Amino acid sequence: MATNPIQAPAAGRDPSTLGPRLPRLGLDPLLTLSAIGLGIASLVTLDGISHAQMVRQAVFLGGGLVVMIVMSRFDYSRLRELKWGLYVILITAILVVLGVGHSVGGSTRSIGVSVFSFEGSEVGKVLLIVFLAAFVVDSSRKTSSRQLVARVMLLALVPTMLVIAEPDLGSGLVYIAAAFAVLYIAGTAWQHLAAVFALGVAALAVVLIVGPLVGFHSYQADRLTAFLDPGSIPVKQISKELYQQQMSVIAIGSGQKFGLGTVATHTAANFVPLNSTDFIFAALAERFGFAGAAFVLSLYALIIWRTLRIVAAAKNLFGALVAAGVVAMLLFQVFVNVGVTVDILPVTGVTLPLLSYGGSSVLTTFLALGLLQSIYAQARIAAGTKGRVLSI
């Protein structure tokens, strides 16, 4: 019987000599372009409000892009080993702000450094997501599902209550939303998630009702009461509690289909308070109308979609949990911020990612996007070593 001699593999064809296949593109192109598009929209909108803020925002966006690129080259899996250190940094950052931060409008949320204000609660969003993801992965095989849920929520509630004490109810709600998403992707039973949701609603009610009685700021409870039942608030107080949303709705409505352009007056003349931060969506809608608002919301939808694809393609559970926490953070902030500006939700003080003015918010969002880019890149590398192409 004739046999063919075994031949040496051709150069470059021996699998044992092949290293990991690097992705041709280190960044997710659609995710990157969407973030850049939102940054441009932020600059154009801010230019009609304050040129100085626009210049500073450009610096923040440039620094954020650098942070995202650097994080994309970092193996996110290494952060799993640093989970308790990240948690200590999270708690310390919030306590430092509470201790030495400056008060603005009755709230102590930041430490001023020249033109930059450091907000511990903003950076804490990403730190908490990474910590909870690592904690769940390391503890899931050692504890029961019920115990895991209890421990995760307890660890999430510590920084949440500290942030609410600033007071910053919006960031506290983001923390809870991120923890909920991490538990959901980890496969927690729906009964446990329902119980967590019910406890969360009850805890929020206690904070809003009991908080003012023990010395906490009462304006958040007043906002909720005015929103749910305006008839129960004295006429003189309604204008104070609901003025922001009333002016916001007027500004959005005046933008109509294609906006007022440079003649927009409600936001440019500061009739809408916080028009460059919490209510920047109103400024955008007034200047560029329904078309501009729909375009920006489409960019957010694209980011959410790409993030969900990254959740599904992550090379390990830790990456999937981190990406899930990030998508929950972004989706919650967009929904709540836009909901407040169009008067379907009470005012909570949640910024619009990459659009609202602020260094801490911009850098934190790009840090989260950098983690997503790292998960994306590592997933492509893992797919390359298995000899298949990852298409996400």
N, C-alpha and C positions, 0 to 999 in steps of 0.2 A: 504493500500500500504506500502510495507516494505521500510524503509529508512535506510541508513547507517549513523551512527553518524559521525560528523565532527571530524577528528582526528588532533592532533597537528602535525605539520610537523616534520619530523625526524631531528635529530641534523645535522647541516651543510647544510640543504636543504631549510631553510626559506630565501627567497630572501631579506626580510627586514633586516636580520642580516648580509648579505654578504657585505663586503667592496669592493672597486674597485679591479678588478682582475689585479694583476701586471703581466707584461710580464715576461715570463720565461727568456728571453734574453734581457738585457737592451740595447744592441747595435745591430745594423744591422750587421750581421756577414759578408756578402759579402762586404759591404761598408768598414767595419773595416779592413778586410783582404786585400782589394785592396789598401787602404791607407798605410798599413804596407808594402805591396809589393813594392809600389813606393818608400817608404823610404829606403828600402834595396837596390833597384836599384840605388838610389841617392848615398848611401854610397859607393857602389862598384865602381860606375863611378868616384866619387870624389877621391877615393883612388888612382886611376891611374893618377890623376892630381896634387893633393896636399894632403898629409896625414894630415896636420894640419887642413885644411878645412874639411876633412872627420870627424875628431874628433869633431870639433865644430858643424858640421851638426848633428852628433849623439846626442849631447846634445840638440840641437834645436828640433830634432825629438822626443826625450824622453819627453821634456817639452810640446811639442805639443800634444802628446798622453794623457798626464795628463789633459791638457786643454780640450781636446775632451771628456774625460770621465766625468770630472766635469760638463761640459755644458750639457751632456746627462742626468744628474740627475736634471737639472734645468728646471722648467716649462717656456718654451720660451714665453708663453702668457703674462707673467708679463712684458716683455720688451715693450709691446704695450703702457703701461702707461708712459714709460720713453722716448718716442720718441723725444720730443724736447730737453731733456737733452743729448741724444745721438747725435742729430744734432749739438748742441753747442760743444760737445766734438770733433766731426768730424772736424768742421771748425777751432776750436782752435788748434787741432793737426797739421793741414796743415799750419796754420799761424805761429806756433812756429817753425816748420821745415824751413819755408821760412825765418824767422827772425834770428834764431841762428844756423841753420844747416850748415854743412860743404859742400863745393863745390867739386865735383868729376867729372872731365871731362866736366866742364862748367855747371853742373846741381846740384842744391841744393835740395836733396831729403831725407836726413837722418840726424839724430843726433847721433854721435858716443858715445857709453857708453862702455868703455873697448873693449871687442871683439864683442860686440853686437851693431848693428846700427838700430836705431828706424826709420822706415819710416812711417810717418803719412798717406801717400797715400795708403799704404797697409792695415792698420787697417781700414782706411776710407771706403774701399770697403764693409766690413761687416756692419759697422755702417750705411752706406747709404742705404743698402738693408733693414735692419730692420726698419729704419726710414720711408722709402718710403712705405713699406708694411703697417706699422701702420697708416701712413697718409692716404693712400688710403682707408683702412677699416673704419677709423673714418670720412672720408669726402665724401665717395661715395654716401651716402643718403642725403647729404646736398647740393650738388652742381651738376650741369649738367655734362655730360660726357666731353664736350668740355672744360669747366672750370677746371675740375679735371685734364685733360691731361696737360693743360697749367700750372697749379700750380705745378704739379709733375715735369715737365720738368724744370721749373724755379728753383725749389728747388734743382734739380739734377745738373743744370748748374752752380750754385754758387761754390760748391766744385770742379766741373770739371774744370772750368776756373782757379781756384787757383792752381790746380795740374798741369795743362798745363803750367802755368807761372813758374813752378820750373826750367826747363821744364820737364814734364813727360807725354808725349802724350799717351803712352800706358795705364797708369792707368786711364787717363781721358776717353779713349775709353771704358774701362771696366765699368766705372761709367754709361756711356750712355747705354751700352748694358744691364746692370742690370736694369736700369730704364725702358727700353723698355720691358724687360721680365715681370716686375711687372705689367705694364699697360696691356700687352697682356693677362696674366692670370686673371687679374681683369675684363676682358670682354670688353675692349675698342674697339670701332668700327674700322674696318680696314681702313676706310677713314682717321680717326684721326691718326692712326699709320703710314699710308703712308705719311701724312703731316709732322709728327714728323721726319720720316726718311729723307725726302727731306730737311727739315730745318737743320738736323744734317749734311748731306753731304755739304750743302751750308756753314754752320758754320765752318766745318773743312777746306774747301777750303779757306775761309776768313782768318782763323788762319795761314794757311801755306803760303798764298800769301801776306797778309797784315802784318802779324806778323814781318817778317824780316825788313820791311820798317819802323816800329815804334820802332825798337830796340830789338825785341825778337831774340832769337837764330835762326840762319838760317840753321843750319846743318840738321834739320828735313826736311825742304823743299828741301834742296839739295839731301838728300837721296831719297825722293819721285821722284824728277826729274830724278835722275840718274837711278832709277829703271824703270820708265816708258819710258824714252827716253835716253839711254846711249849715243847715237850719239850727243846729244846736250851738253854734258859735255866735257870739255877739257880732253885730254888723261891723263895728269898728275893728274887730279882730280878724274878720274874714279876709279883709284886704291885706292884712299882714301875713297871714298863714298861707293864703292861696295866690298872692300877688305874682310870684314867680311863674307859676303855671298859667295864670290868666294871660300875662304878657307873652309867654312863650307860644301859646295857642294863637294869639293874635299875629305874632310874627310869622309863624309857620303858614297861617292862612293867607297872609298878605303876599307870600311868595308865589302863590298860584302854580301855574304849570312850569314856567321857566325862570322864575325869580325876578327880583327887582334890580339885580346887579349892583352897581356902585351907588345907586340911590336908595338902597335899603337903609331904613332909619331906626326901626325899633331896637335892633341889636347894636347897630353902630353907635347910636346915641345912648346906649346903656339903659334903655327902658326895661330890658330883660336882665335882671341881676345874674351874675356869674355866667355871662354870655360867652366867655372863652374857656370855661371848664365844664361845669355840670350841665349847662344849657347851650353848649356849642352847636348841638344839632338844630336848635331853633335858628341860630345865626346862619347856618348852612342852608336850611330850607328857605329862609327869607331871601337870601342872596341868589340862590340857584334854583329855587322852586322844587316842584315835585320831581323833575328830571334829575336834579343834582342829588336830592335825598335818596331817590331810588338807586342811583348809581353807587352811592356810598354804601347803602344797605346791601347791594349786590356784592360789593367787595367783601363785606363781613360774611355774607353767605358763602362766598368762595373760600374764605379762610376756614370757616367752620367745616365745610365739606372736605377740604384737604386734610384738616386735622383728624377728622373721623377716618379717613383713609389711612392715615399714619397710625391711628389706634389699631386698626385691623392688620397692618403690615409689620408692626413692631416685632423685633426679633425675640423678645422675651416679655414676660408678664410685667416686669418693672417698667419697661418702656411704654407698654400699653396703658398702665395705670397713670403714669406721668402725663401722657398725652390726653387721657380722659379728664384728668384734673384741669389741664390747661383749657381744653375745649369747654368745660363747664364754666371756668372762670370768664372766658371771653364771651360765651353765649349769655351768661347771666348779666354781665355788665352791659352788653349791648341792649338786651331786652329791657332791663330796668331803666337805663338812661333814656332810651327813646320813649319808653312807656311813660316816664315822668314828663318829658317835654311835650307829649301830645295829650297829657292829662288823663291817662288811664291807670296810673299808679301814683301813690303818694310820694312826696319828695323824700329821698333817702341819701342823696349825696354821693352817687356812684358816677365815676367819670366814664367817658366814651373812649375805649382803647385806641391809641394812636391819633385820635382826632382832638381830644381835649388838651388844653395847654397844661404843661407840667412835666418837669424833668423826671421825677420819681415814677409817674405813671408811664411815660414813654419808655424809659429804660427798663422798667419791670416787664412791660409788654414785649419788648424786644428780647429780653432775657428768656421769657417763656417761649417765644418763637424760635430762639436759638436752641432751646432744648428740643423742640419739635424737629428742627433741621437736623440735629444730632441723631435723633431717633430714626429719621428718614434716611440719613446717610448710612447709619449702622445697619439698617434693614437691607439696603441695597448691597452693602458689602457681604452680609450674611447670605443673601440670595446669590451673589456672584460666586461665592465659595462652593455653593451647591450646584453650580452649573446651570442655573436658570436665571431668567431675566425678571426683575421685579418691576412691574408696571403699575405705578400708583400716581 
